[in-house]
Amino acid sequence: MTDVPGKTVSDDTLKQLVDASSKAVLGDVHVEPVDDMRAERQRASIDSDALAVYMNGGAKKLERKYVTFFGATNRLQFTLELRHL
C-alpha cells in the first residue's frame, strides 16, 4: 500500500496511474534496443567491420579483444554471435 495525499492505494493501482499518465505525456514510444541497433547498422554509410579494425588499432589487436573479452575462438564466430543480437 502507498499513501497518496488523501488516499491509500495499492502499489498495482499506483503503477497503473503512473503508466497511464506517462503514456498521456509521452505516447506509446517503446523501442526495442536490439531492433534499433539493427536498423542503425542497416543505415550505416561505412563498413562497420573496417571501422572496428581502425578503432582498435589493427586486425590483430581486434582479434585479441574478441578472444579475451568475449570468449570467441575466432573473429568469424564473434561476428556470427553479434549478428544474432
VENPE-V883824 format. One line per field, one symbol per residue. phi: phi as a letter, one per 20 degrees, with the letter a starting at -180 (. if undefined). psi: psi as a letter, one per 30 degrees, with the letter a starting at -180 (. if undefined). Layout:
phi = ???
psi = ???
//
This chain:
phi = .cedgnbdcfffffffffffffffeenedfcfgfffffffffegecfffffffffdnpffffgffgffedmfebffgffffffef
psi = kkkkjflklleeeeeeeeeeeeeeefaigkkkeeeeeeeeeefkfljeeeeeeefggleeeeeeeeeeffgkfleeeeeeeeff.
//
